[in-house]
């Protein structure tokens, strides 16, 4: 029997192709819309809008906003609002085709518009509900008015029909429809949710031309032909005199519901051409394969590109661009974020990093080593781990074993009163196996010993730097054996009663406990109050400093920053750095990262203080300046803020940021260039791999992560990279 030749190889041989033709060409993704993403509303008051849609309508906050917050050159180019700062929140529509994203602009020329339902370029969000009367009653006192004649739900298909609907104006004037319809409900809709579906309706100026655009350019499928609207449907829309108006159904790729286009005629209407920053301007976002190719195709067909430069912009790790449809509606095209090979070969989210580490959804994967470290010797108790440093000379792990909050049963073993334990040294060095190598320090070790230990850093020259946050604490430099070499000083005088510092003082100040070394420049970076201040590592002389968004020290306000009432969204924008500042880190490419627990934000600067970008970490978590912010033992409100400590990944490009979040008890994994959150690991608990008030994080040269916890957990943990199949 003749041997069967594999089909791919047979084609190459029969065509007389060279041997390398056996290798298939690289996969290039098709340029197409994949599925709907979100309806976007530019709003005047983000907190008010969140409260309306969450508490009134019944949508649920999505922990991963579909649109970026913050300020950056790229975000300014995408939105055509350079210099603006954005706050965004996304709400899920249970069972719906789309989410709803609310965006508020600050620092931009904002001009609210007041569109009417019939104006081409408008978008109506349709929310399917189980109980119409309950849904309408919940929003009746919150809405800006009712379009529907009679001001109440009606039956658009006639008196004998079951289906009911009502169309309203939300607080910013956007049309919102509640629809009660029969039919199946998606399995993932919670049983307690009154919202069971949702889609969008386009208001157009020419239904035929618009239908051709969405069908031929974006891949929508018509579900029928344009038909004339009945008088009862016109009454539902609040346009009873708009005779001859037309409607047609369409279905976007992978949408479950039929969306509609309405072309109102014989009624006054004005085409919307508002900018995204203007409250009242709607937009619709779609996930796309190969944004550059699709954008090029659309631009070649005469479609208006509404992003600066006419090209996609990389924001939060995804290529994005805005276009305008024939009615002036802003359409955002967002790269899906999937790799071409993933789409072509497997739906799995697993990938492999350059080092062979398993990557899921773009985030590297780790697993806890439950047997690391070894027990501390000499009956020493493990106490609060507020800081961890990795020794660049040997990958040893130095950590703070702060015993300021030790419980009696943890250190009551002196004179053998109980079997365990006694108070141990506060600076401990571990080798890679978790064995103690050196240990020293603690109350009485020397007069200047910090009472509120916070940071330990091992430098490349073999010195260990230790600091605390109390007024008389400072930054101390030791040999590895614990001999004091240098004291940074800058303590406020002890004899000054009611000492009050400000953001302009540089000779002495209270908290010096959170700092970082820039060994290349021989400098110390200290975060204090609302600023970054830099000193010479040898002399302790002040060199420079800056505040939020790079503002000079002299411009930083010393007045209290405003608090805010948490309603489920991110904190209001603030140009100042917002205390508490919890970390300052410097990357290989000389960028400075500052974490603001008071804002859930990371700001990025050059080493000279020029502002580069900002991004948020779990932005919808109450930040530390929320007016109801509680504490660990608060009966009603938990601790606040998400940016406790940060470490950069050890690959050459330092692609990832690992952020310790002591409020949500997670480690967030961010893309460093964009600030986009890729994933996380951990949750509250006491098992191995869980966290309770994580307050320290570090990474060694092999990519192992080390975390430290305070309060009751009081421990250090090690997380090792999970290697992809076939790699060790």
DOKEKE-443143 format. One record per residue (C-alpha): residue number from 1; chain; x, y, z. Coordinates in Angstrom, 1 decimal. Example, Ala and Ser with C-alpha at 12.3 -4.5 7.8 and 13.67 -1.06 7.14 Angstrom:
% residues 2
lopa:tike:c1:c2:c3
1:A:12.3:-4.5:7.8
2:A:13.7:-1.1:7.1
This chain:
% residues 728
lopa:tike:c1:c2:c3
1:A:0.0:0.0:0.0
2:A:1.5:3.3:-1.0
3:A:2.5:5.6:2.0
4:A:0.1:8.5:2.5
5:A:1.7:11.9:2.2
6:A:0.5:14.6:4.7
7:A:-1.7:17.0:2.8
8:A:0.4:20.1:3.7
9:A:3.6:18.5:2.6
10:A:2.1:17.1:-0.6
11:A:1.0:20.6:-1.7
12:A:4.6:21.9:-1.4
13:A:6.1:19.0:-3.3
14:A:3.6:19.0:-6.2
15:A:4.1:22.8:-6.6
16:A:7.8:22.4:-6.8
17:A:8.2:24.7:-3.8
18:A:11.4:24.8:-1.7
19:A:11.5:22.8:1.5
20:A:10.8:25.9:3.7
21:A:7.4:26.2:2.1
22:A:6.3:23.4:4.5
23:A:6.1:26.0:7.3
24:A:2.7:27.7:7.3
25:A:2.8:31.5:7.1
26:A:2.3:33.6:10.3
27:A:-1.3:33.9:11.3
28:A:-2.7:37.4:10.6
29:A:-6.0:38.0:12.4
30:A:-8.9:39.1:10.3
31:A:-9.9:42.7:10.6
32:A:-13.4:42.5:12.0
33:A:-15.7:43.3:14.9
34:A:-15.8:40.4:17.4
35:A:-18.6:41.5:19.7
36:A:-20.2:44.5:21.5
37:A:-18.2:45.9:24.5
38:A:-20.0:48.8:26.2
39:A:-22.2:51.8:25.8
40:A:-20.3:54.9:26.9
41:A:-21.9:57.9:28.6
42:A:-19.9:61.0:29.3
43:A:-21.4:62.4:32.5
44:A:-21.2:65.5:34.6
45:A:-21.1:63.8:38.0
46:A:-19.8:60.2:38.0
47:A:-20.9:59.4:41.6
48:A:-24.4:60.6:40.9
49:A:-24.6:58.5:37.7
50:A:-23.2:55.4:39.4
51:A:-25.8:55.7:42.1
52:A:-28.6:56.1:39.6
53:A:-27.7:53.0:37.5
54:A:-26.6:50.8:40.4
55:A:-29.2:51.7:43.1
56:A:-32.0:52.8:40.8
57:A:-31.8:50.7:37.7
58:A:-30.2:47.7:39.3
59:A:-27.0:47.3:37.3
60:A:-23.9:45.9:39.1
61:A:-20.4:47.5:39.2
62:A:-17.8:45.7:37.2
63:A:-14.5:45.5:39.0
64:A:-12.7:45.8:35.6
65:A:-13.7:49.1:34.0
66:A:-14.0:48.9:30.2
67:A:-12.5:52.4:29.7
68:A:-9.3:53.7:31.3
69:A:-9.1:56.2:34.1
70:A:-6.3:58.6:34.8
71:A:-4.3:61.0:32.6
72:A:-1.7:60.3:29.9
73:A:-0.6:61.5:26.6
74:A:-2.1:58.4:24.9
75:A:-5.4:58.8:26.6
76:A:-5.5:62.4:25.6
77:A:-4.9:61.4:22.0
78:A:-7.5:58.8:22.1
79:A:-10.2:61.1:23.4
80:A:-9.0:64.3:21.8
81:A:-8.9:65.8:25.2
82:A:-5.2:66.5:25.9
83:A:-4.4:67.2:29.5
84:A:-7.7:65.8:30.8
85:A:-8.0:63.4:33.7
86:A:-10.6:60.8:33.4
87:A:-12.6:58.8:36.0
88:A:-14.4:55.8:34.6
89:A:-16.7:53.1:36.0
90:A:-18.4:50.2:34.2
91:A:-21.6:48.6:35.2
92:A:-22.7:45.1:34.1
93:A:-26.2:44.6:32.6
94:A:-27.2:41.1:33.8
95:A:-28.0:39.0:30.8
96:A:-27.1:41.9:28.4
97:A:-25.1:42.2:25.2
98:A:-23.3:45.3:26.5
99:A:-22.1:46.9:29.7
100:A:-22.5:50.6:30.5
101:A:-19.5:52.7:31.0
102:A:-19.7:56.1:32.7
103:A:-16.8:58.6:32.1
104:A:-16.2:62.0:33.7
105:A:-13.6:64.4:32.4
106:A:-11.7:66.9:34.5
107:A:-9.2:69.5:33.3
108:A:-10.8:69.8:29.9
109:A:-13.1:72.2:28.1
110:A:-16.4:70.5:29.1
111:A:-19.7:71.7:27.4
112:A:-22.8:69.7:28.3
113:A:-25.2:69.0:25.5
114:A:-28.8:68.2:25.8
115:A:-29.8:65.8:23.0
116:A:-33.4:64.8:22.2
117:A:-34.4:61.2:21.7
118:A:-34.9:61.8:17.9
119:A:-31.5:63.4:17.2
120:A:-29.4:61.3:14.9
121:A:-26.2:60.1:16.7
122:A:-28.1:59.4:19.9
123:A:-28.1:56.0:21.6
124:A:-30.8:54.5:23.8
125:A:-29.9:51.9:26.3
126:A:-32.7:49.3:26.6
127:A:-32.8:47.3:29.8
128:A:-35.0:44.2:30.0
129:A:-36.7:43.8:33.4
130:A:-38.8:41.1:35.1
131:A:-41.0:43.5:37.1
132:A:-41.8:46.7:35.2
133:A:-43.7:48.5:38.0
134:A:-40.9:47.8:40.5
135:A:-38.3:49.0:38.1
136:A:-40.1:52.2:37.2
137:A:-40.9:53.0:40.8
138:A:-37.2:52.7:41.8
139:A:-36.2:55.4:39.3
140:A:-39.3:57.6:39.2
141:A:-37.8:60.3:41.5
142:A:-34.3:60.1:40.0
143:A:-34.9:60.6:36.3
144:A:-34.8:63.8:34.3
145:A:-38.2:63.2:32.7
146:A:-40.3:60.6:30.7
147:A:-40.5:60.6:26.9
148:A:-43.4:58.1:26.8
149:A:-46.8:59.8:26.4
150:A:-48.7:59.6:29.7
151:A:-45.5:59.5:31.7
152:A:-45.8:55.8:32.6
153:A:-45.2:52.3:31.1
154:A:-47.4:51.4:28.2
155:A:-48.1:48.5:25.8
156:A:-46.4:49.3:22.5
157:A:-48.0:46.3:20.7
158:A:-51.5:47.2:21.7
159:A:-53.9:46.9:24.7
160:A:-54.1:43.1:24.4
161:A:-50.3:42.6:24.4
162:A:-48.3:41.4:27.4
163:A:-45.1:43.4:26.6
164:A:-44.7:46.8:28.3
165:A:-42.1:49.5:27.9
166:A:-41.3:53.1:29.0
167:A:-38.6:55.5:27.9
168:A:-37.0:58.1:30.2
169:A:-34.2:60.5:30.5
170:A:-31.4:59.7:32.9
171:A:-29.7:62.5:35.0
172:A:-27.5:63.5:32.1
173:A:-30.3:63.4:29.5
174:A:-29.5:60.0:28.0
175:A:-32.5:58.0:26.8
176:A:-33.2:54.9:28.9
177:A:-35.9:52.3:28.1
178:A:-37.3:49.6:30.4
179:A:-38.7:46.7:28.5
180:A:-40.8:43.9:29.8
181:A:-40.7:41.0:27.3
182:A:-41.3:37.3:27.3
183:A:-38.7:34.8:26.3
184:A:-35.7:32.9:27.8
185:A:-33.4:34.4:30.4
186:A:-29.6:33.8:30.3
187:A:-28.5:31.2:32.8
188:A:-25.9:33.5:34.4
189:A:-28.5:36.1:35.5
190:A:-28.8:36.1:39.3
191:A:-32.2:35.0:40.5
192:A:-32.5:38.1:42.6
193:A:-31.9:40.5:39.7
194:A:-34.8:42.4:38.2
195:A:-32.6:43.2:35.2
196:A:-32.4:40.2:32.8
197:A:-31.0:41.7:29.6
198:A:-29.9:44.7:27.7
199:A:-29.0:46.1:24.3
200:A:-28.6:49.4:22.4
201:A:-30.8:51.2:20.0
202:A:-29.3:53.7:17.4
203:A:-31.0:56.9:16.4
204:A:-30.1:57.5:12.8
205:A:-30.7:60.1:10.1
206:A:-31.0:57.7:7.2
207:A:-31.9:54.2:8.1
208:A:-30.9:52.7:4.7
209:A:-27.5:54.3:4.6
210:A:-26.8:53.5:8.3
211:A:-27.8:49.9:7.8
212:A:-25.4:49.6:4.9
213:A:-22.6:51.0:7.0
214:A:-23.0:48.6:9.9
215:A:-23.6:45.7:7.6
216:A:-20.8:46.3:5.1
217:A:-18.2:47.9:7.4
218:A:-18.7:46.3:10.8
219:A:-20.4:43.0:10.0
220:A:-23.8:43.5:11.5
221:A:-26.6:41.2:10.3
222:A:-30.0:42.8:9.4
223:A:-32.9:40.9:10.9
224:A:-35.5:42.3:8.5
225:A:-36.2:45.3:6.2
226:A:-37.0:48.8:7.3
227:A:-40.6:49.2:8.3
228:A:-42.8:52.2:9.3
229:A:-43.3:52.8:13.0
230:A:-46.9:52.5:14.2
231:A:-48.6:55.4:16.1
232:A:-48.4:53.5:19.4
233:A:-44.7:52.9:19.0
234:A:-44.3:56.7:18.2
235:A:-46.2:57.4:21.4
236:A:-43.8:55.2:23.4
237:A:-40.9:57.3:22.0
238:A:-42.7:60.5:22.8
239:A:-42.8:61.5:19.1
240:A:-46.5:61.0:18.1
241:A:-46.3:63.4:15.2
242:A:-43.2:61.8:13.6
243:A:-45.3:60.1:10.9
244:A:-43.4:58.1:8.3
245:A:-40.6:57.2:10.8
246:A:-38.7:54.0:10.0
247:A:-37.1:51.2:12.0
248:A:-35.0:48.1:11.3
249:A:-33.5:45.4:13.4
250:A:-29.8:44.4:13.3
251:A:-27.7:42.0:15.2
252:A:-24.0:42.8:16.0
253:A:-21.5:39.9:15.9
254:A:-22.1:37.5:18.9
255:A:-25.0:39.6:20.2
256:A:-27.9:37.7:21.7
257:A:-30.6:40.3:21.2
258:A:-31.8:42.2:18.2
259:A:-30.7:45.8:18.3
260:A:-32.8:48.4:16.4
261:A:-32.2:51.6:14.4
262:A:-34.8:54.4:14.5
263:A:-35.1:57.0:11.8
264:A:-37.5:59.7:13.0
265:A:-39.0:61.8:10.3
266:A:-41.3:64.8:10.1
267:A:-40.1:66.0:13.5
268:A:-37.4:68.5:14.4
269:A:-34.0:66.8:14.9
270:A:-30.3:67.8:15.0
271:A:-27.4:65.6:14.2
272:A:-25.2:65.1:17.2
273:A:-21.5:65.9:16.8
274:A:-20.5:66.4:20.4
275:A:-17.0:65.5:21.8
276:A:-16.6:62.6:24.2
277:A:-15.7:65.0:27.1
278:A:-19.1:66.7:26.8
279:A:-21.8:65.3:29.1
280:A:-24.7:64.1:27.0
281:A:-22.4:62.7:24.3
282:A:-22.9:58.9:23.8
283:A:-20.6:56.4:22.3
284:A:-20.6:52.6:21.7
285:A:-17.6:50.4:22.0
286:A:-16.9:47.1:20.1
287:A:-14.1:44.6:20.6
288:A:-12.2:44.1:17.4
289:A:-9.6:41.8:15.9
290:A:-6.8:43.7:14.3
291:A:-7.7:47.3:15.0
292:A:-5.0:48.8:12.7
293:A:-6.2:46.8:9.7
294:A:-9.8:47.6:10.3
295:A:-9.2:51.3:10.9
296:A:-7.1:51.5:7.7
297:A:-10.0:49.8:5.8
298:A:-12.6:52.1:7.2
299:A:-10.5:55.3:6.6
300:A:-9.9:54.2:3.0
301:A:-13.7:54.0:2.6
302:A:-14.0:57.6:3.8
303:A:-15.0:56.9:7.5
304:A:-14.0:59.7:9.9
305:A:-11.3:58.7:12.4
306:A:-11.8:60.7:15.6
307:A:-8.6:59.9:17.3
308:A:-5.6:62.3:17.1
309:A:-3.2:61.2:14.3
310:A:-5.8:59.0:12.7
311:A:-4.1:55.9:14.1
312:A:-4.8:53.5:17.0
313:A:-3.4:54.5:20.4
314:A:-2.1:52.0:22.9
315:A:-4.0:52.7:26.1
316:A:-4.0:50.3:29.1
317:A:-2.3:47.7:26.9
318:A:-4.9:47.6:24.1
319:A:-5.0:49.4:20.8
320:A:-8.0:51.7:20.7
321:A:-9.4:54.3:18.3
322:A:-12.6:56.2:17.7
323:A:-14.5:56.6:14.5
324:A:-17.8:58.3:13.6
325:A:-20.7:56.5:12.0
326:A:-22.8:58.2:9.3
327:A:-24.8:59.9:12.0
328:A:-21.9:61.3:13.9
329:A:-22.1:58.7:16.6
330:A:-18.7:57.9:18.2
331:A:-17.7:54.3:17.8
332:A:-14.8:52.9:19.8
333:A:-12.8:50.1:18.3
334:A:-10.9:48.1:21.0
335:A:-8.4:45.3:20.4
336:A:-9.6:42.1:22.0
337:A:-6.3:41.5:23.6
338:A:-6.1:37.9:22.4
339:A:-3.1:36.6:20.6
340:A:-3.7:35.5:17.0
341:A:-2.4:32.0:17.7
342:A:-4.9:31.7:20.5
343:A:-7.8:32.6:18.3
344:A:-6.7:30.3:15.5
345:A:-5.6:27.2:17.5
346:A:-7.4:27.1:20.9
347:A:-9.8:29.1:23.0
348:A:-7.6:28.6:26.1
349:A:-6.3:31.7:27.8
350:A:-3.0:30.0:28.6
351:A:0.2:31.4:27.2
352:A:3.9:31.1:28.0
353:A:6.2:34.0:28.9
354:A:9.7:34.5:27.5
355:A:11.0:32.6:30.6
356:A:8.7:29.7:30.2
357:A:6.4:30.8:33.0
358:A:2.7:30.0:32.5
359:A:0.6:33.1:31.7
360:A:-3.2:33.2:32.0
361:A:-5.2:36.1:30.6
362:A:-1.9:38.0:30.2
363:A:-0.8:37.6:33.8
364:A:2.0:35.3:35.0
365:A:0.9:32.5:37.3
366:A:2.4:31.7:40.7
367:A:1.9:29.0:43.4
368:A:2.6:29.3:47.1
369:A:5.4:27.2:48.7
370:A:3.6:26.2:51.9
371:A:6.8:24.9:53.6
372:A:8.8:28.1:53.3
373:A:10.4:29.5:55.4
374:A:11.7:27.2:58.1
375:A:10.7:27.9:61.7
376:A:12.6:30.7:63.3
377:A:15.2:29.4:65.7
378:A:15.6:30.1:69.4
379:A:11.9:30.1:70.0
380:A:11.7:33.5:68.3
381:A:8.1:34.5:67.4
382:A:7.2:35.6:63.9
383:A:5.8:39.2:64.1
384:A:4.5:41.9:61.6
385:A:6.4:41.7:58.3
386:A:6.2:45.4:57.2
387:A:9.1:45.3:54.8
388:A:11.1:42.9:52.6
389:A:14.3:43.5:50.7
390:A:16.3:41.2:48.3
391:A:20.0:41.1:48.6
392:A:21.4:41.7:45.1
393:A:24.7:40.0:46.0
394:A:23.2:36.6:46.8
395:A:19.4:36.6:46.5
396:A:19.0:36.4:50.3
397:A:15.8:37.7:51.8
398:A:15.9:40.4:54.5
399:A:12.7:41.2:56.3
400:A:11.4:43.2:59.2
401:A:10.0:41.2:62.1
402:A:8.3:44.2:63.8
403:A:7.2:43.2:67.3
404:A:5.5:46.5:68.3
405:A:2.1:44.8:68.3
406:A:3.1:41.4:69.8
407:A:0.5:39.6:71.8
408:A:1.4:38.3:75.3
409:A:1.0:34.7:74.2
410:A:3.5:35.3:71.3
411:A:6.4:36.6:73.4
412:A:5.6:35.4:76.9
413:A:8.0:32.5:76.9
414:A:10.8:34.1:78.8
415:A:11.7:32.2:82.0
416:A:9.9:29.3:80.4
417:A:6.5:30.6:81.6
418:A:5.0:29.1:78.4
419:A:6.5:26.8:75.8
420:A:6.4:29.4:73.1
421:A:7.7:32.0:72.4
422:A:10.0:35.0:73.0
423:A:10.5:38.2:71.1
424:A:13.1:37.9:68.4
425:A:15.4:40.3:66.5
426:A:13.6:42.7:64.2
427:A:15.9:42.4:61.2
428:A:16.3:38.9:59.9
429:A:18.2:37.5:56.9
430:A:17.0:34.3:55.2
431:A:18.8:32.2:52.5
432:A:16.9:30.8:49.6
433:A:15.9:27.7:51.6
434:A:14.3:29.9:54.3
435:A:17.1:29.3:56.9
436:A:18.1:32.2:59.2
437:A:21.6:33.5:58.3
438:A:21.8:36.7:60.4
439:A:19.4:38.5:62.8
440:A:19.8:41.6:64.8
441:A:18.1:44.8:66.0
442:A:15.2:45.7:68.2
443:A:14.2:48.0:71.0
444:A:17.4:49.0:72.9
445:A:19.7:47.9:70.1
446:A:20.8:51.5:69.8
447:A:19.3:54.8:70.9
448:A:18.1:55.7:67.4
449:A:16.5:52.3:66.7
450:A:13.1:53.0:64.8
451:A:10.0:52.4:66.9
452:A:7.7:52.1:63.8
453:A:9.7:50.0:61.4
454:A:8.6:50.1:57.8
455:A:11.4:49.5:55.2
456:A:14.5:47.4:54.8
457:A:16.7:47.6:51.7
458:A:19.8:45.6:50.9
459:A:22.0:47.5:48.5
460:A:24.6:46.3:45.9
461:A:27.5:47.3:48.1
462:A:26.6:45.0:51.0
463:A:24.8:47.5:53.3
464:A:21.4:47.2:54.9
465:A:19.1:50.2:55.2
466:A:16.4:50.4:57.8
467:A:13.8:53.0:58.5
468:A:10.7:53.8:60.5
469:A:7.7:56.2:60.3
470:A:7.6:57.7:63.8
471:A:8.7:61.3:64.3
472:A:12.1:60.4:65.8
473:A:12.7:57.5:63.4
474:A:15.0:58.0:60.5
475:A:16.9:56.1:57.8
476:A:19.8:54.1:59.2
477:A:22.6:52.4:57.3
478:A:24.2:49.2:58.7
479:A:26.7:46.6:57.7
480:A:25.2:43.1:57.3
481:A:26.3:42.2:60.8
482:A:24.3:45.1:62.2
483:A:27.0:47.8:62.8
484:A:25.6:51.3:62.3
485:A:27.4:53.1:59.5
486:A:25.4:56.3:58.9
487:A:22.3:58.0:60.2
488:A:20.3:60.2:57.7
489:A:18.9:62.3:60.6
490:A:16.5:65.1:59.5
491:A:14.4:64.5:62.7
492:A:12.3:67.3:64.0
493:A:13.5:68.8:67.3
494:A:12.2:66.8:70.3
495:A:11.6:69.9:72.3
496:A:9.2:71.6:69.9
497:A:5.7:71.2:71.2
498:A:2.9:70.5:68.7
499:A:5.3:70.4:65.8
500:A:3.5:70.9:62.5
501:A:5.3:70.1:59.3
502:A:4.4:71.2:55.8
503:A:5.1:70.1:52.3
504:A:7.8:72.8:51.8
505:A:10.0:71.7:54.7
506:A:13.2:69.9:53.7
507:A:15.5:70.3:56.7
508:A:13.5:68.0:59.0
509:A:10.2:66.3:58.8
510:A:8.3:63.5:60.5
511:A:7.8:60.4:58.4
512:A:10.9:59.2:56.6
513:A:10.0:55.5:56.8
514:A:9.0:54.9:53.1
515:A:12.0:55.4:50.8
516:A:13.9:53.9:48.0
517:A:17.6:54.0:46.9
518:A:18.8:55.1:43.5
519:A:22.2:53.7:43.6
520:A:23.1:54.8:40.1
521:A:22.7:58.4:41.1
522:A:23.7:58.1:44.8
523:A:20.3:59.4:45.9
524:A:17.5:58.6:48.4
525:A:13.9:59.0:47.3
526:A:11.5:59.6:50.3
527:A:7.7:59.9:50.1
528:A:6.4:62.2:52.7
529:A:3.0:63.9:53.1
530:A:2.1:64.9:49.4
531:A:5.5:64.9:47.9
532:A:8.6:63.1:46.7
533:A:11.9:64.5:48.1
534:A:15.3:63.4:47.0
535:A:18.5:63.6:49.1
536:A:22.2:62.8:48.6
537:A:23.0:59.3:49.9
538:A:26.4:60.3:51.2
539:A:25.8:63.7:52.7
540:A:22.1:63.7:53.3
541:A:21.8:67.1:51.5
542:A:18.5:68.0:49.9
543:A:18.6:68.0:46.1
544:A:15.0:68.3:44.7
545:A:11.4:67.3:45.1
546:A:7.9:67.5:43.5
547:A:4.3:66.9:44.2
548:A:1.4:65.3:42.3
549:A:1.6:65.5:38.5
550:A:5.0:67.0:38.9
551:A:4.0:70.2:40.6
552:A:6.8:72.2:42.4
553:A:7.1:71.8:46.1
554:A:6.0:75.4:46.5
555:A:2.7:74.8:44.8
556:A:1.6:71.8:47.0
557:A:-1.3:72.8:49.3
558:A:-1.0:72.3:53.0
559:A:-4.8:72.6:53.5
560:A:-6.8:69.4:54.1
561:A:-7.7:67.6:50.9
562:A:-11.4:67.0:50.3
563:A:-12.9:63.7:51.3
564:A:-15.6:62.0:49.3
565:A:-18.7:60.0:49.9
566:A:-18.1:56.5:48.5
567:A:-20.9:55.4:46.2
568:A:-19.3:52.5:44.5
569:A:-17.0:54.4:42.0
570:A:-13.5:55.6:42.0
571:A:-12.4:58.7:44.0
572:A:-12.8:62.1:42.5
573:A:-9.8:63.5:40.6
574:A:-7.1:65.2:42.7
575:A:-4.0:66.8:41.2
576:A:-2.1:66.5:44.5
577:A:-0.5:63.3:45.7
578:A:-3.0:61.9:48.1
579:A:-1.8:60.4:51.4
580:A:-1.0:58.0:52.6
581:A:1.8:57.5:50.1
582:A:2.9:53.9:50.5
583:A:5.7:53.2:48.0
584:A:8.3:54.7:45.7
585:A:10.1:52.5:43.2
586:A:12.5:53.2:40.3
587:A:12.6:51.1:37.1
588:A:15.6:50.2:35.0
589:A:14.5:52.7:32.4
590:A:14.5:55.5:35.0
591:A:10.9:55.9:35.7
592:A:9.7:56.6:39.3
593:A:6.5:55.0:40.5
594:A:4.6:56.5:43.5
595:A:1.7:54.7:45.1
596:A:-1.2:56.8:46.6
597:A:-3.4:54.7:49.0
598:A:-5.5:57.8:49.4
599:A:-6.4:57.7:45.6
600:A:-6.0:54.0:44.6
601:A:-3.5:55.5:42.1
602:A:0.0:55.1:40.8
603:A:1.7:58.1:39.3
604:A:4.7:57.8:37.1
605:A:7.5:60.4:36.8
606:A:11.0:60.9:35.4
607:A:13.7:61.1:38.0
608:A:13.6:64.8:37.6
609:A:9.9:64.9:38.5
610:A:8.3:65.3:35.1
611:A:4.8:63.7:35.1
612:A:4.5:60.8:32.6
613:A:1.2:59.0:33.4
614:A:-1.1:57.7:36.1
615:A:-3.3:54.6:36.5
616:A:-5.6:53.1:39.1
617:A:-5.5:49.8:40.9
618:A:-9.0:48.4:41.8
619:A:-10.4:52.0:41.4
620:A:-13.8:51.2:42.7
621:A:-12.5:50.2:46.1
622:A:-13.0:53.0:48.7
623:A:-9.7:54.9:48.8
624:A:-8.2:56.1:52.1
625:A:-9.7:59.5:51.8
626:A:-13.3:58.2:51.6
627:A:-15.1:59.9:54.4
628:A:-16.5:56.7:55.8
629:A:-13.1:54.9:55.6
630:A:-12.8:52.5:58.6
631:A:-10.1:50.3:60.0
632:A:-9.3:46.7:60.4
633:A:-11.7:46.4:63.4
634:A:-14.3:48.9:62.3
635:A:-17.8:47.3:62.7
636:A:-19.3:48.7:59.4
637:A:-16.6:49.9:57.1
638:A:-13.4:48.1:56.2
639:A:-9.9:49.5:55.6
640:A:-9.5:51.5:52.5
641:A:-7.0:52.1:49.6
642:A:-5.3:49.5:47.4
643:A:-1.7:50.6:46.7
644:A:0.2:49.4:49.7
645:A:3.5:48.2:48.2
646:A:4.9:47.5:44.7
647:A:7.7:45.4:43.1
648:A:8.7:45.4:39.4
649:A:9.3:42.1:37.6
650:A:12.9:41.0:37.0
651:A:12.7:40.4:33.3
652:A:14.9:42.7:31.1
653:A:11.9:44.9:30.1
654:A:10.3:44.8:33.6
655:A:7.0:44.1:31.9
656:A:4.9:43.6:35.1
657:A:4.1:45.5:38.2
658:A:3.0:43.5:41.3
659:A:1.0:45.6:43.7
660:A:0.2:44.4:47.2
661:A:-3.3:45.4:48.2
662:A:-3.9:45.1:51.9
663:A:-7.5:46.1:51.7
664:A:-8.7:43.5:49.2
665:A:-5.9:41.1:50.3
666:A:-4.6:40.5:46.8
667:A:-1.6:40.9:44.7
668:A:-2.6:42.7:41.5
669:A:-0.6:42.1:38.3
670:A:-0.4:45.1:36.0
671:A:1.1:45.7:32.6
672:A:3.9:48.2:33.3
673:A:3.7:50.3:30.1
674:A:-0.1:50.8:30.1
675:A:-1.0:50.3:33.8
676:A:-3.7:47.9:32.7
677:A:-4.7:45.3:35.3
678:A:-4.0:41.8:33.9
679:A:-5.0:39.6:36.9
680:A:-4.5:39.0:40.5
681:A:-4.0:36.2:43.1
682:A:-4.8:35.8:46.8
683:A:-7.8:36.5:49.0
684:A:-8.5:37.1:52.6
685:A:-7.7:34.2:54.8
686:A:-5.1:32.4:56.9
687:A:-4.4:29.4:54.7
688:A:-1.1:29.2:52.7
689:A:-1.5:31.5:49.7
690:A:-4.1:33.7:51.3
691:A:-3.5:37.1:52.9
692:A:-4.6:39.2:55.8
693:A:-3.4:42.8:55.5
694:A:-0.5:42.2:53.1
695:A:1.9:45.0:53.5
696:A:5.2:44.0:51.9
697:A:6.3:42.4:48.6
698:A:9.6:41.7:46.9
699:A:11.0:39.6:44.0
700:A:14.3:37.8:43.7
701:A:16.4:37.3:40.5
702:A:14.7:34.0:39.8
703:A:11.2:35.5:39.7
704:A:10.1:34.2:43.1
705:A:7.7:36.6:44.9
706:A:7.8:37.2:48.7
707:A:5.0:38.8:50.6
708:A:4.7:40.0:54.2
709:A:1.6:40.4:56.3
710:A:0.8:42.4:59.5
711:A:-1.9:42.3:62.1
712:A:-3.0:38.7:63.0
713:A:-1.3:36.8:60.2
714:A:2.2:38.1:60.9
715:A:4.1:36.0:58.4
716:A:6.3:36.0:55.2
717:A:5.3:33.8:52.3
718:A:7.0:32.7:49.1
719:A:5.3:32.3:45.7
720:A:7.2:30.5:42.9
721:A:6.5:30.8:39.2
722:A:4.4:28.1:37.6
723:A:6.1:26.9:34.5
724:A:4.2:26.2:31.3
725:A:3.9:22.5:30.2
726:A:7.2:21.3:28.8
727:A:9.3:23.7:30.8
728:A:11.1:23.3:34.1
